[in-house]
């Protein structure tokens, strides 16, 4: 299947044991093959607009941020419809997103739909609140989850079921 979209994410493999079953049932992106992650920019550029200049710019932005430890230690909500894990600290994610959005003004996080971008790892969305609460309770038993963030990942795929999202490139943090 030909990719139709790209995204810049921070993959969080350490969260998979806690969230995988819930994301599989409750997060549409998991059905596309997107791993547990914190989004920096989605949608990013169309796949046919990714070129050497794009990759170089992302590399430069990643190189300007040093690797950092992050702990997923609390549950957050967007209204009654989205439950997520909050990263602590959130600031490095905010800084990376701001740098990417400034460099690629045509690719604003979530298409510019929100005034503020809140870093988060989605557990589930668009299911009944009691279902999402049960997932949140189950995930809470695994907290805190601590990991070191060392790179930004560019992924590409289609917004439909199937394991069709795949890494395009990784950009290490730090010089």
C-alpha positions as CSV (number, residue, x, y, z in Angstrom):
1,X,0.0,0.0,0.0
2,X,1.4,3.4,-1.0
3,X,1.8,5.8,1.9
4,X,-0.5,8.8,1.9
5,X,0.6,10.5,5.1
6,X,3.7,11.1,7.2
7,X,4.3,11.9,10.9
8,X,7.1,12.9,13.2
9,X,6.9,11.0,16.4
10,X,8.9,10.0,19.5
11,X,8.4,6.2,19.7
12,X,8.0,4.9,23.3
13,X,8.7,1.2,23.2
14,X,8.9,1.0,27.0
15,X,5.1,1.8,27.1
16,X,4.1,-1.1,24.9
17,X,3.6,-3.7,27.7
18,X,1.3,-1.3,29.5
19,X,-0.7,0.1,26.6
20,X,-0.5,-2.3,23.6
21,X,-3.7,-4.3,24.3
22,X,-5.7,-1.1,25.1
23,X,-4.3,0.8,22.1
24,X,-5.1,-2.2,19.8
25,X,-8.8,-2.1,21.0
26,X,-9.2,1.6,21.5
27,X,-6.8,3.7,19.3
28,X,-7.4,3.8,15.5
29,X,-3.7,4.6,14.9
30,X,-2.7,1.3,16.4
31,X,-4.8,-0.5,13.8
32,X,-2.7,1.3,11.2
33,X,0.5,-0.2,12.6
34,X,1.6,3.0,14.5
35,X,3.5,2.0,17.7
36,X,3.1,3.6,21.1
37,X,4.4,7.2,20.7
38,X,4.2,10.8,21.4
39,X,3.3,12.8,18.3
40,X,5.5,15.8,17.4
41,X,3.8,16.7,14.1
42,X,0.9,14.9,12.4
43,X,0.1,15.3,9.6
44,X,3.6,16.1,8.4
45,X,4.4,16.7,4.7
46,X,2.9,14.5,2.0
47,X,5.3,11.6,1.3
48,X,6.2,12.9,-2.2
49,X,7.4,16.2,-0.6
50,X,9.9,14.5,1.7
51,X,13.4,15.2,0.1
52,X,17.0,15.5,1.2
53,X,16.4,19.1,2.3
54,X,13.5,18.0,4.5
55,X,15.6,15.2,6.1
56,X,18.5,17.6,6.6
57,X,16.3,20.1,8.4
58,X,14.8,17.5,10.7
59,X,18.3,16.2,11.5
60,X,19.4,19.7,12.4
61,X,16.4,20.2,14.7
62,X,17.0,16.8,16.4
63,X,20.7,17.5,16.8
64,X,19.9,20.7,18.7
65,X,18.1,18.8,21.5
66,X,20.1,16.5,23.8
67,X,18.7,13.0,24.7
68,X,16.5,13.2,27.8
69,X,14.8,11.0,30.3
70,X,11.0,11.0,30.4
71,X,8.5,9.4,32.8
72,X,5.0,8.6,31.9
73,X,3.4,9.0,35.3
74,X,-0.1,10.2,35.1
75,X,-3.3,9.8,33.1
76,X,-4.8,12.8,31.2
77,X,-8.1,13.4,29.3
78,X,-9.2,15.5,26.4
79,X,-12.9,15.9,27.3
80,X,-14.6,12.5,27.8
81,X,-13.4,11.1,24.5
82,X,-9.6,10.7,24.7
83,X,-7.5,9.1,27.5
84,X,-3.7,9.4,27.4
85,X,-0.5,9.2,29.3
86,X,1.3,12.4,30.2
87,X,5.1,12.7,29.8
88,X,7.1,14.3,32.5
89,X,8.8,16.6,31.6
90,X,6.7,17.7,28.7
91,X,8.9,20.7,27.7
92,X,11.4,18.8,25.4
93,X,8.4,17.5,23.3
94,X,6.9,21.1,23.2
95,X,10.3,22.5,22.2
96,X,10.8,19.9,19.4
97,X,7.2,20.4,18.1
98,X,7.7,24.2,18.1
99,X,11.0,24.0,16.2
100,X,9.5,21.6,13.6
101,X,6.4,23.8,13.2
102,X,8.6,26.9,12.8
103,X,10.8,25.2,10.2
104,X,7.8,23.6,8.3
105,X,4.9,26.1,8.6
106,X,2.9,24.2,6.1
107,X,2.9,21.2,8.6
108,X,1.4,22.4,11.8
109,X,0.6,19.8,14.6
110,X,-2.9,18.3,14.0
111,X,-3.3,20.6,11.0
112,X,-3.4,23.7,13.3
113,X,-6.7,22.6,14.9
114,X,-5.6,23.4,18.4
115,X,-4.1,26.6,20.0
116,X,-1.9,24.5,22.2
117,X,-0.2,21.2,21.5
118,X,-0.2,19.0,24.6
119,X,2.3,16.1,24.4
120,X,0.6,12.8,25.2
121,X,0.6,9.1,24.4
122,X,-2.9,8.1,23.4
123,X,-4.3,5.0,25.2
124,X,-7.7,5.2,23.5
125,X,-10.3,7.5,22.0
126,X,-13.9,7.7,20.7
127,X,-15.2,4.9,22.9
128,X,-17.7,5.1,25.8
129,X,-16.2,6.8,28.8
130,X,-16.5,3.7,31.0
131,X,-14.5,1.7,28.5
132,X,-11.8,4.4,28.4
133,X,-11.8,4.6,32.2
134,X,-11.2,0.9,32.5
135,X,-8.2,1.1,30.2
136,X,-6.9,4.0,32.2
137,X,-7.2,2.1,35.4
138,X,-5.4,-0.9,33.9
139,X,-2.6,1.2,32.5
140,X,-2.2,3.1,35.8
141,X,-1.1,-0.2,37.5
142,X,2.1,-0.1,35.2
143,X,3.1,3.5,36.1
144,X,5.5,5.1,36.2
145,X,7.1,4.2,32.9
146,X,10.6,5.7,32.5
147,X,12.7,5.8,29.3
148,X,15.3,7.8,27.6
149,X,14.4,9.6,24.4
150,X,17.2,9.5,21.9
151,X,15.6,10.2,18.5
152,X,12.8,11.5,16.4
153,X,11.3,9.0,13.9
154,X,9.7,9.9,10.6
155,X,7.0,7.4,9.7
156,X,4.8,7.1,6.7
157,X,1.6,5.1,5.9
158,X,-2.1,5.3,5.1
159,X,-4.9,6.1,7.5
160,X,-6.6,2.8,7.2
161,X,-6.4,-0.6,9.0
162,X,-3.5,-2.8,8.3
163,X,0.1,-2.8,9.4
164,X,1.0,-0.1,6.8
165,X,2.9,2.6,8.8
166,X,6.6,2.1,8.6
167,X,9.7,4.0,9.7
168,X,11.3,6.2,7.0
169,X,14.2,7.7,8.9
170,X,15.5,8.2,12.5
171,X,17.1,11.4,13.6
172,X,19.3,11.1,16.7
173,X,19.0,13.8,19.4
174,X,22.2,15.6,20.2
175,X,25.3,16.5,18.1
